[in-house]
Amino acid sequence: MEGGTVHTLDLSAATTSAWRASPLAGVWLSPDGRVLATASRTGSSYRLELRDTRDGRLLRSPPALPLPVSRDPDRPVVPQQTKPLLAFSPDGKTLAYGVSTPGHSVSPLRVTIWDLARGGHERTALDLSRSQSGAAVIALALSSDGRDLYTTRTPASGELSNESWDLTTGRRLHTTTDTRLASVHMAVRPGGELVVGDNRVARAYGSETKAQDLVQGDMVSAVAFSPDGHILAAGDPTGRVALWDGDVSHRAGVLRNLFPAPLGASPEAVRSLAFSPDGHTLAVGGDAGTLQLWDTATQQPLGGPLATPGESIDTLAFSTDNRTLYAGGLHVPLHQYAVDTGRSVSRVCVRAQGKDLTEAQWRAYLPEVGYRRVCT
C-alpha cells in the first residue's frame, strides 16, 4: 500500500527469455528500422549478421572479419582489446564495417562497404592502412548518399584525426588534423554533407571545422539528425538532450534529464538517440537501461519511461510507418514497442474490458484533461 492506492505492475516487458548470457560485441539498427546488424567475436574473427527487425529472419551473413595484424611484432593485436565498427548511411541503403584496434598500427585495415538496397552484397572494400601509417580507426560514418566514408583515427601521436574516402574510386579525399572533428560520435545530416561530432561541426567534410557547444558545456555522448535533416539532437553524460535546427546554428531547447536517480556516483548517460520518420517524436536511450519518448514540438515527455530489459540501450530506430520503436543492447539485441496512439488506446481498452471510465473516475485519475469516452 502507498497512500491508500494499490499498484499493479506488469512485468512481462521487463523480463525476457531473449537475454543472452554471453553479450554480443556490437549491435546496430538501420536508420529506417528495417535491419538489425549484430557482431559477435569468436577467437580471432568477428561474425556479422543482418536480420529483418519484423520477424528476426536472417537476411545476410557477410564473410567473417579477421583481426588486422600489428605492424610491431613485439605488440601483437589482442582480440579482447579490439571492437567491431559499423555505420549505416542516413538512408539505410549502405553499410560500412570493419574492426578497430585501439593503440595499434596495423595492416591491412580493411573496411567493407555493403549495398543493402540491391538484395545485400559487397560493393567494395578499402584498405585504410595505406594512410596514417595504419593508425587505428575508432569511428565510421557514411555520407547521406553512401558514396563517401568518414573516419576518425588515433595516430601514434595520440591526436585524433579525420579522413574522408571516395567509395567509387577508393581514393582518400581529405585529411583533417588542425581543425579536426576529433569525434568518436558522428552524425551526417540527411540530404547534405554537414557533419556533426563531439562539440564540433563541419559544413563540408574536409572544410574548416568549428567548435560548437552542443549541450551546455558538457561532453557529447550521442548525436542524431531527424530523417528530414531539420532537427539535430545531442545527448550528454548527465542525461540531458539538446535540440538544434538542422544547420546547427540555433539551439531550440534542452530536454531535462528524466532518468532515475543514479545507483552509483555517476548519472545515467545518454547512449542512443532516434527520431520518428515524421520527426515529431524523439527516443532517448540511457546507458543504464532507461528509454524515454519526447514530443519534439512541445519538448515534453510522452508518458513515463518504457519498460526495458535493464541494460544499456545501444541502438534505437523507428519503423517507417511510425508505429513501432526498436531498441537493442548487447544482451537483448532487439526489443519492440508499439508507440502509435491507436494501438496504445486499443491495448488500454482491452485491459479495461472495453469500458470507459466514469466521470468521477476520470476526475480522480486525469483531472487536468477534459472528460471523454475513449473505448466506446
C-alpha positions as CSV (number, residue, x, y, z in Angstrom):
1,M,0.0,0.0,0.0
2,E,1.2,3.5,-0.8
3,G,-1.1,6.4,0.1
4,G,-4.2,4.2,0.0
5,T,-3.5,3.0,-3.5
6,V,-2.7,-0.5,-4.7
7,H,-0.2,-0.5,-7.6
8,T,-0.3,-3.4,-10.0
9,L,2.9,-3.8,-12.1
10,D,3.1,-5.6,-15.4
11,L,6.5,-7.3,-15.5
12,S,6.1,-9.1,-18.9
13,A,8.0,-6.4,-20.8
14,A,10.8,-6.2,-18.2
15,T,11.6,-9.9,-18.2
16,T,12.6,-11.7,-21.3
17,S,13.8,-15.1,-22.4
18,A,15.8,-13.4,-25.2
19,W,18.5,-12.3,-22.7
20,R,21.9,-13.7,-23.8
21,A,24.3,-14.9,-21.1
22,S,27.2,-14.0,-23.4
23,P,26.8,-10.5,-24.7
24,L,27.3,-9.6,-28.4
25,A,30.3,-7.5,-29.4
26,G,28.1,-4.9,-31.1
27,V,24.5,-4.1,-32.2
28,W,23.2,-1.5,-34.6
29,L,19.8,-0.7,-36.1
30,S,19.5,0.9,-39.6
31,P,18.0,4.4,-39.5
32,D,14.8,3.1,-41.2
33,G,14.4,0.4,-38.6
34,R,14.4,-2.4,-41.2
35,V,17.7,-4.1,-40.5
36,L,19.4,-5.2,-37.3
37,A,23.1,-5.8,-37.5
38,T,24.9,-7.8,-34.8
39,A,28.6,-8.7,-34.4
40,S,30.0,-11.5,-32.2
41,R,33.6,-12.4,-31.7
42,T,34.8,-16.0,-32.0
43,G,38.6,-16.4,-31.4
44,S,40.4,-14.1,-33.8
45,S,37.5,-13.0,-36.0
46,Y,34.1,-11.3,-35.9
47,R,30.9,-12.7,-37.4
48,L,28.4,-10.2,-38.7
49,E,24.7,-10.9,-39.1
50,L,22.0,-8.8,-40.8
51,R,18.4,-9.6,-39.7
52,D,14.9,-8.4,-40.5
53,T,13.6,-6.5,-37.5
54,R,10.0,-7.5,-38.1
55,D,10.5,-11.2,-37.7
56,G,14.2,-11.7,-36.8
57,R,14.8,-13.6,-40.1
58,L,18.4,-13.8,-41.1
59,L,18.9,-11.7,-44.2
60,R,22.7,-12.0,-44.8
61,S,25.8,-13.1,-43.0
62,P,28.8,-11.3,-44.6
63,P,32.2,-13.0,-44.5
64,A,33.9,-13.1,-41.1
65,L,36.1,-10.1,-40.3
66,P,39.6,-11.3,-39.4
67,L,41.6,-9.2,-37.0
68,P,44.2,-6.8,-38.5
69,V,47.9,-7.6,-37.9
70,S,50.1,-5.3,-35.9
71,R,53.0,-3.7,-37.7
72,D,55.0,-4.1,-34.5
73,P,55.8,-7.8,-33.9
74,D,56.5,-7.1,-30.3
75,R,53.0,-5.7,-29.8
76,P,50.5,-8.1,-31.3
77,V,46.8,-7.3,-31.6
78,V,45.0,-8.8,-28.6
79,P,41.4,-10.0,-29.6
80,Q,39.9,-8.9,-26.3
81,Q,41.1,-5.3,-26.9
82,T,39.5,-5.0,-30.4
83,K,36.0,-4.0,-31.2
84,P,33.8,-4.1,-34.3
85,L,33.0,-0.9,-36.2
86,L,29.8,-0.4,-38.2
87,A,27.9,2.5,-39.7
88,F,24.7,2.8,-41.8
89,S,24.2,5.7,-44.3
90,P,21.4,8.0,-43.3
91,D,19.1,6.5,-45.9
92,G,19.8,2.9,-44.6
93,K,20.9,1.7,-48.0
94,T,24.6,1.4,-47.4
95,L,26.6,-0.3,-44.6
96,A,30.3,0.0,-43.7
97,Y,32.0,-2.3,-41.3
98,G,35.5,-3.2,-40.0
99,V,37.5,-3.8,-36.9
100,S,39.0,-1.3,-34.6
101,T,42.4,-1.9,-32.9
102,P,43.0,1.0,-30.5
103,G,46.6,1.6,-29.7
104,H,48.0,-0.3,-32.7
105,S,49.2,0.4,-36.1
106,V,48.0,-2.4,-38.3
107,S,48.0,-3.8,-41.8
108,P,45.7,-4.4,-43.6
109,L,43.0,-2.2,-42.1
110,R,40.0,-3.3,-44.1
111,V,36.6,-1.6,-44.2
112,T,34.0,-3.3,-46.3
113,I,31.1,-1.5,-47.9
114,W,27.8,-3.4,-48.3
115,D,24.9,-2.5,-50.6
116,L,21.6,-3.2,-48.8
117,A,19.4,-1.6,-51.5
118,R,20.0,-4.3,-54.1
119,G,19.5,-7.5,-52.1
120,G,22.6,-7.2,-50.0
121,H,26.0,-7.7,-51.4
122,E,29.5,-6.4,-51.1
123,R,30.1,-3.3,-53.1
124,T,33.7,-2.5,-52.4
125,A,36.4,-2.7,-49.8
126,L,39.1,-0.2,-48.7
127,D,42.4,-0.8,-47.1
128,L,42.8,2.2,-44.8
129,S,46.3,1.1,-43.7
130,R,47.6,2.9,-46.8
131,S,47.5,6.2,-44.9
132,Q,48.2,7.4,-41.4
133,S,50.7,4.5,-41.0
134,G,47.8,2.1,-40.4
135,A,46.6,4.1,-37.3
136,A,43.5,2.6,-35.7
137,V,40.1,3.7,-36.8
138,I,37.8,4.3,-33.9
139,A,34.7,5.7,-35.6
140,L,33.0,5.4,-39.0
141,A,30.3,7.4,-40.8
142,L,28.8,7.4,-44.3
143,S,27.7,10.4,-46.3
144,S,23.9,10.8,-47.0
145,D,24.2,9.2,-50.4
146,G,26.5,6.4,-49.3
147,R,29.3,7.5,-51.6
148,D,31.8,8.8,-49.1
149,L,33.3,7.2,-46.0
150,Y,34.3,9.3,-43.0
151,T,36.7,8.0,-40.4
152,T,38.2,9.1,-37.1
153,R,41.6,7.7,-36.3
154,T,44.1,7.6,-33.5
155,P,47.7,8.1,-34.8
156,A,50.7,7.3,-32.7
157,S,50.9,10.9,-31.5
158,G,47.6,10.4,-29.7
159,E,45.9,13.2,-31.5
160,L,42.7,12.3,-33.2
161,S,42.4,12.9,-37.0
162,N,39.7,12.6,-39.6
163,E,39.7,11.4,-43.2
164,S,37.2,11.1,-46.0
165,W,37.3,8.4,-48.7
166,D,35.6,8.2,-52.1
167,L,34.0,4.8,-52.2
168,T,33.8,4.8,-56.0
169,T,37.5,5.4,-56.7
170,G,38.9,4.2,-53.3
171,R,40.9,7.4,-53.0
172,R,41.4,9.4,-49.9
173,L,39.7,12.8,-50.4
174,H,40.7,14.8,-47.3
175,T,42.5,14.5,-44.1
176,T,41.9,17.0,-41.3
177,T,44.1,17.4,-38.3
178,D,44.4,21.0,-37.4
179,T,40.7,21.9,-37.1
180,R,39.5,18.4,-36.8
181,L,36.2,16.9,-35.8
182,A,38.1,14.8,-33.3
183,S,35.0,12.8,-32.6
184,V,34.0,9.4,-31.5
185,H,30.3,10.3,-32.1
186,M,29.5,11.5,-35.6
187,A,26.2,12.2,-37.4
188,V,25.7,13.2,-41.1
189,R,22.7,15.3,-42.0
190,P,20.4,13.6,-44.5
191,G,20.4,15.3,-47.8
192,G,23.6,17.3,-47.1
193,E,27.2,17.0,-46.2
194,L,27.1,18.7,-42.8
195,V,28.9,16.5,-40.3
196,V,28.5,16.9,-36.5
197,G,30.8,15.4,-34.0
198,D,31.7,15.9,-30.3
199,N,31.0,19.6,-29.9
200,R,32.3,20.3,-33.4
201,V,30.6,21.0,-36.8
202,A,31.9,20.8,-40.4
203,R,29.8,22.4,-43.1
204,A,31.5,20.1,-45.7
205,Y,33.9,17.3,-44.8
206,G,37.4,18.5,-45.4
207,S,36.5,22.1,-44.8
208,E,37.3,24.1,-41.7
209,T,35.7,22.7,-38.6
210,K,34.4,25.0,-35.9
211,A,33.8,24.3,-32.2
212,Q,30.2,24.2,-31.2
213,D,28.9,23.9,-27.6
214,L,26.1,21.4,-28.2
215,V,24.8,20.5,-24.7
216,Q,25.5,23.3,-22.2
217,G,29.3,22.9,-22.0
218,D,29.3,19.1,-21.4
219,M,30.8,16.3,-23.4
220,V,28.7,14.6,-26.1
221,S,27.7,11.0,-25.8
222,A,25.2,10.6,-28.7
223,V,24.1,12.7,-31.8
224,A,21.4,12.1,-34.3
225,F,19.6,14.0,-37.1
226,S,15.9,13.7,-37.9
227,P,15.1,11.9,-41.2
228,D,14.4,15.2,-43.0
229,G,17.6,16.8,-41.5
230,H,15.7,19.7,-39.9
231,I,16.5,18.8,-36.3
232,L,19.6,17.7,-34.5
233,A,19.6,16.0,-31.1
234,A,22.7,15.8,-29.0
235,G,22.9,14.0,-25.7
236,D,25.5,14.2,-22.9
237,P,26.7,12.0,-20.0
238,T,24.4,13.7,-17.5
239,G,21.2,12.6,-19.2
240,R,20.3,15.9,-20.9
241,V,19.5,16.3,-24.6
242,A,19.7,19.5,-26.6
243,L,17.7,20.1,-29.8
244,W,19.1,22.2,-32.6
245,D,17.9,23.3,-36.1
246,G,19.3,21.3,-39.0
247,D,22.0,23.9,-39.7
248,V,23.2,23.7,-36.1
249,S,23.0,27.5,-35.9
250,H,20.2,27.8,-33.3
251,R,19.6,25.7,-30.2
252,A,15.8,25.2,-29.9
253,G,15.9,23.9,-26.3
254,V,17.3,21.4,-23.8
255,L,15.3,18.4,-22.7
256,R,15.7,17.9,-18.9
257,N,17.1,14.7,-17.5
258,L,14.2,12.3,-16.8
259,F,16.5,9.3,-16.0
260,P,16.0,7.8,-12.5
261,A,18.4,8.8,-9.7
262,P,21.7,7.0,-10.2
263,L,22.5,4.0,-8.1
264,G,26.2,4.9,-8.1
265,A,28.2,8.1,-8.2
266,S,27.6,8.9,-11.9
267,P,24.3,9.9,-13.5
268,E,22.9,7.8,-16.4
269,A,24.4,9.0,-19.7
270,V,22.5,9.3,-23.0
271,R,23.7,6.4,-25.0
272,S,21.5,6.5,-28.1
273,L,19.0,8.8,-29.9
274,A,16.5,8.2,-32.7
275,F,13.8,10.4,-34.4
276,S,10.5,9.0,-35.7
277,P,10.1,9.3,-39.5
278,D,7.9,12.4,-39.2
279,G,10.3,14.0,-36.7
280,H,7.6,14.5,-34.1
281,T,9.0,12.0,-31.6
282,L,12.5,11.5,-30.2
283,A,13.5,8.3,-28.4
284,V,16.3,8.7,-25.8
285,G,18.1,5.6,-24.5
286,G,20.4,5.6,-21.5
287,D,23.5,3.5,-20.6
288,A,21.7,2.1,-17.5
289,G,18.6,1.0,-19.5
290,T,16.2,3.9,-19.4
291,L,14.1,4.6,-22.5
292,Q,12.1,7.8,-22.8
293,L,10.0,9.3,-25.6
294,W,9.7,13.0,-26.2
295,D,7.5,15.3,-28.3
296,T,9.9,17.4,-30.3
297,A,7.4,20.3,-30.9
298,T,6.4,20.8,-27.2
299,Q,9.7,19.4,-25.8
300,Q,7.6,17.5,-23.3
301,P,8.0,13.8,-22.3
302,L,5.5,11.4,-23.7
303,G,4.5,9.3,-20.7
304,G,7.0,7.7,-18.4
305,P,10.0,5.6,-19.2
306,L,9.3,2.4,-21.2
307,A,10.0,-1.0,-19.7
308,T,13.3,-2.4,-20.9
309,P,15.4,-5.4,-20.1
310,G,17.7,-3.2,-17.9
311,E,20.9,-3.0,-20.0
312,S,22.4,-0.1,-21.9
313,I,20.3,1.0,-24.8
314,D,23.0,0.9,-27.5
315,T,20.8,1.5,-30.6
316,L,17.4,2.8,-31.5
317,A,15.2,3.2,-34.6
318,F,11.6,3.7,-35.5
319,S,9.7,1.7,-38.2
320,T,8.9,3.6,-41.4
321,D,5.2,3.7,-40.5
322,N,5.8,5.4,-37.2
323,R,4.1,2.6,-35.3
324,T,7.0,0.6,-33.8
325,L,10.1,1.6,-31.9
326,Y,13.0,-0.9,-31.9
327,A,15.7,-0.9,-29.3
328,G,18.8,-3.0,-28.9
329,G,21.5,-3.9,-26.4
330,L,24.4,-6.4,-26.2
331,H,22.3,-9.0,-24.2
332,V,18.9,-8.4,-25.8
333,P,19.7,-7.4,-29.4
334,L,16.1,-6.5,-30.3
335,H,13.2,-5.2,-28.3
336,Q,10.0,-3.8,-29.9
337,Y,7.5,-1.2,-28.6
338,A,4.1,-0.3,-30.0
339,V,4.2,3.5,-30.0
340,D,1.3,4.7,-32.2
341,T,-1.7,6.2,-30.4
342,G,-4.3,3.9,-32.0
343,R,-2.7,0.7,-30.8
344,S,-2.0,2.2,-27.4
345,V,-5.6,3.1,-26.9
346,S,-6.8,-0.3,-28.1
347,R,-4.5,-2.1,-25.6
348,V,-5.7,0.1,-22.7
349,C,-9.3,-0.5,-23.6
350,V,-8.8,-4.3,-23.7
351,R,-7.3,-4.2,-20.2
352,A,-10.3,-2.1,-19.1
353,Q,-12.6,-4.8,-20.6
354,G,-13.9,-2.3,-23.1
355,K,-15.5,0.0,-20.5
356,D,-15.0,3.8,-20.3
357,L,-14.1,5.5,-17.0
358,T,-16.9,7.2,-15.3
359,E,-16.7,11.0,-15.0
360,A,-15.8,10.6,-11.3
361,Q,-13.0,8.2,-12.1
362,W,-11.8,10.4,-14.8
363,R,-11.6,13.4,-12.5
364,A,-9.7,11.3,-10.0
365,Y,-7.1,10.0,-12.4
366,L,-6.9,12.6,-15.1
367,P,-8.0,15.9,-13.5
368,E,-6.0,18.0,-16.0
369,V,-7.8,16.6,-19.1
370,G,-11.4,17.1,-20.1
371,Y,-13.7,14.0,-19.9
372,R,-14.1,11.9,-23.0
373,R,-15.2,8.4,-23.9
374,V,-12.2,6.6,-25.3
375,C,-13.3,2.9,-25.6
376,T,-16.9,3.1,-26.7
